Amino acid sequence: MAMKVYGPAASTNVARVLVCLEEVGLDYELVPVDMTKGELKSPAHVSRNPFESRAISKYILRKGGSQLLREGNLSEAAMVDVWLEVESGHFDSAMSPIIFQCFVVPIFMGGTTDMKVVEENLEKLNKSLEVYEARLSKFKYLAGDFVSLADISHFPMAHYLLAGPHASVIDAYPHVKAWIADIMSRPSVKKVTELMEAAIRMN
């Protein structure tokens, strides 16, 4: 039976789950949720726990027997968890307002981007990228010299960063730029990127 994933592919949370499904080759059905009509906050949708995309991603990878969690090695698994926390608390938290202002406000809400909010969060993003650059100058991937969920979990936000007006921010960080290019070249990421772009074109 195919796993049902509720929400638009353009959502970074949904895309994170989809890329894990693609990584392990599990069948899934994408069930649309109309955010413009408030369905995202409906009791029926909220009851599905839609915001725990990283927990859902871990479940999928375990179900599919993936090595992206490195659970056969305690120290490696711990580093995956550490960098998932960094992604959530620093990269994602800086990127979310940027994406909202540069994509959601003008495309879905017909509004005007608040550049003050964008600039404030670009400053936060740069501080995070400095840490990433230092880490990636020593290791090929965030948790070590192996790709993991800590890396591919960045893909949805990285996609919007590259597609937006501030893509050049990564030019100052050559190791980060190479790492993002590596992640974006994965077949699973390419497939979900197509789904994300198709969802945006429909609006």
C-alpha positions as CSV (number, residue, x, y, z in Angstrom):
1,M,0.0,0.0,0.0
2,A,1.3,3.4,-1.0
3,M,2.1,5.8,1.9
4,K,-0.1,9.0,1.8
5,V,1.7,12.3,2.0
6,Y,-0.6,15.2,2.7
7,G,0.4,18.7,1.4
8,P,1.8,20.5,-1.6
9,A,5.1,19.3,-3.0
10,A,6.2,23.0,-2.9
11,S,6.2,22.8,0.9
12,T,9.7,22.3,2.3
13,N,8.3,20.0,5.0
14,V,6.5,17.9,2.3
15,A,9.6,17.9,0.0
16,R,11.8,16.6,2.9
17,V,9.5,13.6,3.4
18,L,9.2,13.0,-0.4
19,V,12.9,12.9,-0.9
20,C,13.3,10.3,1.8
21,L,10.6,8.2,0.1
22,E,12.5,8.5,-3.1
23,E,15.7,7.5,-1.4
24,V,14.3,4.2,-0.2
25,G,12.1,3.6,-3.2
26,L,8.8,3.3,-1.3
27,D,5.5,4.0,-3.1
28,Y,3.6,7.1,-2.1
29,E,0.6,9.1,-3.0
30,L,0.7,12.9,-2.7
31,V,-2.6,14.2,-1.4
32,P,-3.1,17.9,-2.2
33,V,-3.8,20.3,0.7
34,D,-5.0,23.8,-0.4
35,M,-3.0,26.3,1.8
36,T,-4.8,29.2,0.2
37,K,-8.1,28.0,1.7
38,G,-6.7,27.4,5.1
39,E,-6.7,23.6,4.8
40,L,-3.3,23.5,6.4
41,K,-4.7,24.6,9.7
42,S,-7.9,22.5,9.6
43,P,-8.4,20.1,12.5
44,A,-8.3,17.1,10.1
45,H,-4.9,18.1,8.8
46,V,-3.4,19.2,12.1
47,S,-4.4,15.8,13.6
48,R,-2.0,14.2,11.1
49,N,0.9,16.0,12.8
50,P,2.0,17.7,9.6
51,F,4.9,19.7,11.0
52,E,7.2,16.8,12.2
53,S,8.8,16.2,8.8
54,R,12.1,15.2,10.3
55,A,10.6,12.6,12.5
56,I,8.5,11.3,9.6
57,S,11.7,11.2,7.5
58,K,13.5,9.1,10.1
59,Y,10.6,6.7,10.2
60,I,10.6,6.3,6.4
61,L,14.4,5.8,6.3
62,R,14.2,3.1,9.0
63,K,11.3,1.4,7.3
64,G,13.2,1.3,4.1
65,G,16.4,0.1,5.7
66,S,18.4,3.2,4.6
67,Q,21.9,3.9,5.8
68,L,21.2,7.7,5.8
69,L,20.7,7.6,9.6
70,R,24.0,5.6,10.2
71,E,22.3,3.8,13.1
72,G,24.8,1.0,12.9
73,N,27.4,3.3,14.4
74,L,26.5,5.2,17.5
75,S,29.0,8.1,17.0
76,E,28.1,8.6,13.4
77,A,24.3,8.4,14.2
78,A,24.9,11.0,17.0
79,M,26.6,13.4,14.5
80,V,23.7,13.0,12.1
81,D,21.4,14.0,14.9
82,V,23.6,17.0,15.8
83,W,23.6,18.3,12.3
84,L,19.9,17.8,11.9
85,E,19.5,20.0,15.0
86,V,21.8,22.6,13.4
87,E,19.7,22.4,10.2
88,S,16.5,22.9,12.0
89,G,17.6,25.6,14.5
90,H,19.9,27.7,12.3
91,F,19.8,27.0,8.5
92,D,16.0,26.4,8.4
93,S,15.2,29.1,10.9
94,A,17.1,31.7,8.8
95,M,15.8,30.5,5.4
96,S,12.1,30.2,6.4
97,P,11.5,34.0,6.6
98,I,13.6,34.6,3.4
99,I,11.5,32.0,1.5
100,F,8.2,33.4,2.9
101,Q,9.1,37.0,1.9
102,C,10.7,36.1,-1.5
103,F,8.3,33.4,-2.7
104,V,5.1,33.1,-0.6
105,V,4.3,36.8,-0.2
106,P,4.7,37.8,-3.9
107,I,3.5,34.5,-5.5
108,F,0.8,33.2,-3.3
109,M,-0.3,36.3,-1.4
110,G,0.1,39.0,-4.0
111,G,2.1,41.1,-1.6
112,T,5.4,43.0,-1.5
113,T,8.6,41.5,-0.1
114,D,9.7,43.0,3.2
115,M,13.4,43.6,2.5
116,K,14.2,44.4,6.1
117,V,13.1,40.9,7.2
118,V,15.1,39.4,4.3
119,E,18.3,41.3,5.1
120,E,18.1,40.4,8.8
121,N,17.8,36.8,8.0
122,L,20.4,36.8,5.4
123,E,22.8,38.1,8.1
124,K,21.8,35.1,10.3
125,L,22.2,32.8,7.3
126,N,25.7,34.0,6.6
127,K,26.7,33.4,10.2
128,S,25.4,29.8,9.9
129,L,27.2,29.3,6.6
130,E,30.5,30.3,8.2
131,V,30.1,27.4,10.5
132,Y,29.1,25.1,7.7
133,E,32.1,26.2,5.6
134,A,34.5,25.4,8.5
135,R,32.9,22.0,8.9
136,L,32.8,21.1,5.2
137,S,36.5,22.1,4.8
138,K,37.3,19.1,7.0
139,F,34.6,16.6,5.9
140,K,32.8,15.9,2.6
141,Y,29.4,16.0,4.4
142,L,28.1,17.4,7.6
143,A,28.1,14.4,9.8
144,G,31.4,13.1,8.3
145,D,32.7,11.6,5.1
146,F,29.3,10.0,4.4
147,V,26.1,11.4,3.1
148,S,23.2,11.3,5.6
149,L,19.8,12.7,6.4
150,A,21.6,15.7,7.9
151,D,22.6,16.6,4.4
152,I,19.5,15.8,2.3
153,S,17.3,17.5,4.9
154,H,18.8,20.8,3.7
155,F,17.7,20.2,0.1
156,P,14.2,21.9,0.2
157,M,15.5,25.2,1.6
158,A,18.6,25.0,-0.5
159,H,16.4,24.6,-3.6
160,Y,14.6,27.9,-2.9
161,L,17.8,29.6,-2.0
162,L,19.3,28.7,-5.4
163,A,16.1,29.6,-7.2
164,G,15.7,33.0,-5.4
165,P,17.3,36.4,-5.7
166,H,19.9,35.7,-3.1
167,A,21.6,32.6,-4.5
168,S,24.9,34.4,-4.7
169,V,25.1,34.3,-0.9
170,I,26.8,30.9,-1.1
171,D,29.6,32.2,-3.5
172,A,31.6,33.3,-0.4
173,Y,31.6,29.7,0.8
174,P,33.2,27.4,-1.7
175,H,32.9,24.2,0.3
176,V,29.2,24.9,1.1
177,K,28.6,25.6,-2.6
178,A,30.2,22.3,-3.7
179,W,28.3,20.5,-1.0
180,I,24.9,21.9,-2.1
181,A,25.7,21.1,-5.7
182,D,26.5,17.5,-4.6
183,I,23.2,17.1,-2.7
184,M,21.2,18.7,-5.5
185,S,22.6,16.2,-8.0
186,R,21.1,13.2,-6.2
187,P,18.4,11.4,-8.3
188,S,16.0,11.6,-5.4
189,V,16.5,15.3,-5.1
190,K,16.1,15.9,-8.8
191,K,12.8,14.0,-8.8
192,V,11.4,15.9,-5.9
193,T,12.7,19.2,-7.3
194,E,10.6,18.6,-10.4
195,L,7.5,18.0,-8.2
196,M,8.2,21.2,-6.3
197,E,8.6,23.3,-9.5
198,A,5.4,21.8,-11.0
199,A,3.5,22.6,-7.9
200,I,4.6,26.3,-8.0
201,R,3.7,26.5,-11.7
202,M,0.2,25.5,-10.9
203,N,-0.3,28.7,-8.8
